[in-house]
Amino acid sequence: MEPRFSCTACGKCCHGWLPLTLTDAVAHAGRFPLAMVWTPVRSNARSYELATRLGASVRLPNRKTVAVLIVPTAYLPTAYPCPELRDDGLCGIHEDKPSRCRTMPFYPYREEKDQADLLIPRKGWQCDTSVAAPVVYSDHAILDRADFDRERDDLLDQAPAIQRYADYMLKYMPWIVDELAKMAAKPTGGNLVTSLSSFLTATRRPDAAEIAAAQAPLFQAMAERTKGDPALRDYHRNYIGWAKEMVSLARRKPV
């Protein structure tokens, strides 16, 4: 049977981390507390070649090379809902929502031919995959592909900026290579989280101060929300540190 899928607006997928394009991250800088998430992709992975085009290639101490996806991400604890998720489970910015939300459940960091399993709802999700839902994927191809293509094109367009950021970070923070090597060696992989301020600094964005001014109060609010929760200690520490960085960056005059 050809996969069928329809969103029921249950809101179950609107929790935790949300990967964004750079365009969406900047556009929604006043809504989402942002971080840069690094994910190594081993050379034997099916998505390796694509990951080298969308992210960066990093040579590890063992002389092996991994591709690394470096993704601007709404940095929210797993159980935390999207700030724009309404009480009725609907999106509060539906007409202006990020590309990632429009493309779901498809994922442009994977090759198109490897999307079938993404149409199987996760536990607790209420997606409609019945015969009443439309066929959305056939012969390893996405049928209604406009949103997928738009997000993929944005990711390809931003790749040079992501590579510049990776070069900067690996030069000034070489310990990142060791962390990526540890994650690449694990069967389950892993993620490394760095600050958005480091990206703004590395890429010398002319709108860095404006973005930082929008981010600072979000980090301050999230630091307050996560205070005193041992399970969210890392989030809390990052929110506090990144709030200070954003306040400082917001005060800088453009070069």
ChimeraX attribute file (.defattr): number of C-alpha atoms within 10 A of each C-alpha:
attribute: neighborCount
match mode: 1-to-1
recipient: residues
	/A:1	6
	/A:2	13
	/A:3	17
	/A:4	19
	/A:5	21
	/A:6	17
	/A:7	14
	/A:8	13
	/A:9	16
	/A:10	14
	/A:11	20
	/A:12	16
	/A:13	20
	/A:14	21
	/A:15	17
	/A:16	16
	/A:17	20
	/A:18	19
	/A:19	22
	/A:20	22
	/A:21	22
	/A:22	19
	/A:23	17
	/A:24	19
	/A:25	23
	/A:26	19
	/A:27	15
	/A:28	20
	/A:29	20
	/A:30	18
	/A:31	16
	/A:32	22
	/A:33	26
	/A:34	30
	/A:35	26
	/A:36	23
	/A:37	21
	/A:38	22
	/A:39	22
	/A:40	28
	/A:41	26
	/A:42	20
	/A:43	16
	/A:44	9
	/A:45	11
	/A:46	13
	/A:47	16
	/A:48	22
	/A:49	16
	/A:50	17
	/A:51	25
	/A:52	19
	/A:53	18
	/A:54	27
	/A:55	27
	/A:56	22
	/A:57	20
	/A:58	20
	/A:59	13
	/A:60	16
	/A:61	10
	/A:62	7
	/A:63	8
	/A:64	11
	/A:65	17
	/A:66	24
	/A:67	26
	/A:68	26
	/A:69	27
	/A:70	26
	/A:71	23
	/A:72	26
	/A:73	23
	/A:74	24
	/A:75	24
	/A:76	20
	/A:77	18
	/A:78	11
	/A:79	10
	/A:80	12
	/A:81	18
	/A:82	22
	/A:83	15
	/A:84	16
	/A:85	17
	/A:86	13
	/A:87	9
	/A:88	10
	/A:89	15
	/A:90	15
	/A:91	19
	/A:92	15
	/A:93	11
	/A:94	12
	/A:95	8
	/A:96	12
	/A:97	15
	/A:98	20
	/A:99	19
	/A:100	19
	/A:101	17
	/A:102	17
	/A:103	19
	/A:104	15
	/A:105	21
	/A:106	23
	/A:107	16
	/A:108	21
	/A:109	17
	/A:110	16
	/A:111	16
	/A:112	15
	/A:113	12
	/A:114	14
	/A:115	17
	/A:116	19
	/A:117	10
	/A:118	12
	/A:119	19
	/A:120	15
	/A:121	15
	/A:122	11
	/A:123	7
	/A:124	9
	/A:125	15
	/A:126	16
	/A:127	22
	/A:128	18
	/A:129	17
	/A:130	12
	/A:131	12
	/A:132	10
	/A:133	14
	/A:134	14
	/A:135	18
	/A:136	18
	/A:137	21
	/A:138	14
	/A:139	9
	/A:140	13
	/A:141	15
	/A:142	18
	/A:143	11
	/A:144	12
	/A:145	13
	/A:146	12
	/A:147	17
	/A:148	20
	/A:149	14
	/A:150	14
	/A:151	23
	/A:152	19
	/A:153	15
	/A:154	16
	/A:155	22
	/A:156	15
	/A:157	15
	/A:158	15
	/A:159	20
	/A:160	15
	/A:161	15
	/A:162	24
	/A:163	21
	/A:164	14
	/A:165	21
	/A:166	23
	/A:167	16
	/A:168	17
	/A:169	18
	/A:170	13
	/A:171	11
	/A:172	9
	/A:173	11
	/A:174	11
	/A:175	11
	/A:176	17
	/A:177	15
	/A:178	12
	/A:179	15
	/A:180	23
	/A:181	20
	/A:182	14
	/A:183	18
	/A:184	23
	/A:185	12
	/A:186	9
	/A:187	7
	/A:188	7
	/A:189	15
	/A:190	16
	/A:191	17
	/A:192	14
	/A:193	16
	/A:194	19
	/A:195	18
	/A:196	24
	/A:197	23
	/A:198	17
	/A:199	22
	/A:200	18
	/A:201	14
	/A:202	17
	/A:203	16
	/A:204	13
	/A:205	14
	/A:206	13
	/A:207	12
	/A:208	23
	/A:209	21
	/A:210	18
	/A:211	23
	/A:212	25
	/A:213	19
	/A:214	21
	/A:215	26
	/A:216	24
	/A:217	16
	/A:218	19
	/A:219	25
	/A:220	18
	/A:221	14
	/A:222	20
	/A:223	22
	/A:224	13
	/A:225	12
	/A:226	18
	/A:227	14
	/A:228	11
	/A:229	11
	/A:230	10
	/A:231	10
	/A:232	15
	/A:233	14
	/A:234	12
	/A:235	20
	/A:236	23
	/A:237	13
	/A:238	19
	/A:239	26
	/A:240	18
	/A:241	15
	/A:242	26
	/A:243	24
	/A:244	15
	/A:245	18
	/A:246	24
	/A:247	17
	/A:248	15
	/A:249	20
	/A:250	20
	/A:251	12
	/A:252	12
	/A:253	9
	/A:254	11
	/A:255	6
